[in-house]
Amino acid sequence: MEALAVARFVVISPRKAKLTADLIKGKPVNEAIAILRFTPRKAAETIIKTLQSAVANAIDKEGSGKLDADELFVKNAVVDPGPIMPRWRARAYGRASKIRKRMSHIKVTVSTEVPREYKESRRGRRLEAPKKKRGKKKKKK
């Protein structure tokens, strides 16, 4: 089951926002929120809000009480460029130079499916069933 949330016309450069969005791809939602809270970037705050909105959309889509936020993973986080607001700055000799205020569209998709990259990592192995314990090793004398 998937859910999507979109934040449109966010006044931040897409180049800067992509760096922050790449940090959370394939992570569990709780871990992604923790990573973003300690990321000292302007885009982190907006991505947290979008991620929380995607989680709320997933819970609402599934039905209340049936889905827990701990079961969700960030399937994808995409930052696309939006329109550019032109601004003008006064320069020497009566000239003006253009300042480009760039906007972004941020899309976050959450899913209940465990990403393959996460399964292969150390943390992902904890989700699988524990392996049987082997007998004690004999000490060499």
C-alpha positions, 0 to 999 in steps of 0.5 A, spaced: 500 500 500 502 506 498 501 513 499 503 520 496 504 527 499 506 533 495 508 540 497 508 545 491 511 551 490 516 551 496 521 557 495 527 553 495 532 551 490 531 544 487 538 543 487 539 544 495 532 540 496 535 534 493 541 533 497 536 533 503 531 528 500 536 523 498 538 522 505 531 519 507 530 514 501 529 507 503 529 508 510 523 507 515 519 513 516 521 514 524 528 513 522 527 518 516 524 523 521 529 523 526 535 524 520 531 530 518 530 533 525 538 533 526 539 535 518 541 543 519 538 545 512 532 549 510 529 544 506 529 539 512 523 542 515 519 542 509 520 535 507 518 533 514 512 536 513 511 533 507 513 526 510 508 527 515 502 528 511 504 522 506 504 518 513 497 521 515 494 519 508 497 512 508 493 511 515 487 515 512 487 511 506 488 504 510 483 506 515 484 508 522 487 503 527 489 498 521 496 501 520 501 503 524 506 509 522 512 504 524 510 499 518 511 504 513 518 506 509 519 512 505 519 509 498 521 515 494 522 522 495 523 526 489 524 534 488 522 537 481 523 544 479 518 549 479 517 556 476 522 561 477 520 568 480 525 573 477 527 579 482 531 585 480 537 588 484 540 595 483 547 595 480 552 600 478 551 606 473 543 605 473 543 598 471 539 592 474 541 585 474 536 579 475 536 574 481 532 568 480 528 565 486 527 558 484 521 554 487 521 546 488 515 541 488 517 536 493 513 529 492 514 523 498 511 516 497 511 512 503 509 504 502 508 498 507 513 494 502 520 493 505 525 496 500 530 491 497 536 496 499 534 496 506 533 488 507 540 487 505 543 492 510 544 490 517 538 494 520 534 490 515 536 483 517 533 485 524 526 485 521 527 478 519 526 472 523 531 470 528 536 465 526 537 458 530 542 458 535 548 454 534 551 450 539 557 452 543 563 452 540 569 448 543 575 451 546 581 449 544 586 447 549 
